[in-house]
Amino acid sequence: MENILAVNLLQQVFGTRNPTYALDNVSFNMPATPSILNLVGESGSGKSTIARIILGLLHPTKGSVFYKDTDIFTKEPRWQKQFRREVQVVFQNPYSVYNPVYRVDRVLMKPIQKFKLASGKAVANEMILASLKAVDMRPEDVLGKYPHQLSGGQRQRLMLARLHLISAQLIIADEAISMIDAAGRVSFLNILLDFRDRLGISTLYITHDLSTAKYLGGEIIVLYKGRIVERGETKSVTGSPLHPYSQLLVQCVPVPNPKQRWKEPLTDSGELSVYRTPKRDRCLFAERCPKVMDICWNSRPPLQKPAASGPDARGEVACHLYQPHGN
Amino acid sequence: MTPIMQIRDLSVGYASRRAVGLAVTSVNLDVEKGEILGVVGESGCGKTTLAVALLGLIESPGVIQSGSVQLRLADDKLVDLVGLAPRPLRQIRWKEIAYIPQGSMSALNPVLRVRQQMTDTLVQHGLSKAEAIERARWALNLVSLDAAVLDKYPHELSGGMNQRVAIATAVTMQPAILVADEPTTALDVVTQRSILQELVKIRDQFGTTIIVISHDMGVMAQVVDRMAVMYAGRIAELGLVLNIFDAPLHPYTQKLIGSIPKDTGQHLEGLEGEAPSLWAYPPGCRFHPRCSLATAICREQTPELREIISGQYAACHHCD
């Protein structure tokens, strides 16, 4: 097994008369060695669609997803059960994933029953305590409580305890910390790093927030309107982005330092019209791009290594500026 | 300089059958004319309750327990917004102090066109229909929106556009104070930056005083002049944003600034523990159970917000 996850040429089209390409030929892999992959994009970039497809909640129009070399849409029930156990999600809203009428213990008890993880009540309790410890939670703070008695940060961390309990191998974290407080965010991210290093759990970290992606490190994919515009090492992409869209993103991160305030006013005012893309063989960023050229309107730039990069460079960019014929 | 708004000993709570839980406790704050003041804190720290109280919009089960919010009008007269009768309050709202609500997507009425939402308040304030539409156009233009937006429904607009409509609606009457509650939460970074720029532009152009409520330290660092850090209903620290980021005084502020993710491989500690619920505040300093500096006095006495260095205030027994 070379990759834990392989996403091949995913295409997701919504609507028939006015088709919207939520995803347009997106491919990427996550290696078998534990890793964190950041998937960054604004709302409407298709990042949540990717999460839903990987979880098997949505059938893509075209393309395939392989988990440990097996197509995730295979019908084999035993494999499906294993897949549903090993690939787990942490959603954005920690308020809507819990059933308010049950105590939170239930989200830990249920998987133990469902996957028959423990031989008896005592073992089950032992496991729960171990998992809470893995996410730095004290049992007396959470067990026996109802969801409304916990903070957002606690609820998200409890979801991680659940993943630990069922020995998940791949976590899809879809904007998992955007609704928790600043102070709790770092703890959540630290757990993801700890899970990777200590337990070998990989994470696909989906976010719109470059600064948290930067904290996690690893590799990054920048999506724009359903297409990958740039990918590479998180450090180099956030440090010296190549694609004009990635550059714009990096410029717009509110740096938490009042001495590094934004200087020139931003000319791009975000998305001021609801977009329709009738023409697909072009760069979709063309209308916002400060460096737009004629070719950008007429040909879709392929995702490839920039012409000027050395043989060791791992980054890839989909922009005509960096194509051999570009400049 | 005389402050445009003086908040004195303001306590706002929520009443249950048995007790009142104070979401905002004894807040004292002077808002200077023309400044951008940030109010930052975790969810549940009382920042939205404070904003709503400033507009006189506290409704049952919310109650204003004590205190006053003195607003200085253009003719230098002071009015106390607390306890003002609904009618005069309606006259002041929008004209003197306007609100940009959290989550404009849900604040706008989905079945009304933007035109109607924007002109309703203006007509209420005595403008003619034609004048109101003229104003609305002017305000939309101010936030870089095309007047064609007037004929759209909220669902036809993107999140960023809706937020601009909310800002435009708030500035139509050119209020002296704008209260923006989480103006950019749930927007992507590019839109966030351009919305924040619009707010700064409004201040620079009209001298509007703006109170920005946010949980995002990045937003604070980028746009506000002064910042009030709230913890569990009280102001923990107050001062120029430059000074606070440079040398935070309160242990809570220190933790808050210290836990901002920056670079790869730089390990940060989060803030352990949870903020207390408004039904069970600990005695003394409300931060003491999570504070590494806590001593006996912190468990017994509530620290007052006091000036530690010129212009920088903190409510902590150990800040000297």
Interface residues (C-beta under 8 A of the other chain):
Chain A: E42 S43 D136 D141 S151 G152 G153 Q154 D181 A182 A183 G184 R185 V186 S187 F188 L189 N190 H208 D209 L210 S211 T212 K214 Y215 L216 G217 T234 K235 L248 L249 Q251 C252 V253 P254 V255 P256 N257 P258 K259 Q260 R261 W262 P265 L266 D268 S269 G270 E271 L272 S273 V274
Chain B: E42 S43 G44 S144 L145 D146 E156 L157 S158 G159 G160 M161 L187 D188 V189 V190 T191 Q192 R193 S194 I195 L196 Q197 H215 D216 M217 G218 V219 M220 A221 Q222 V241 L242 F245 K255 L256 I257 S259 I260 P261 K262 D263 T264 G265 Q266 H267 L268 E269 G270 L271 E272 E274 A275
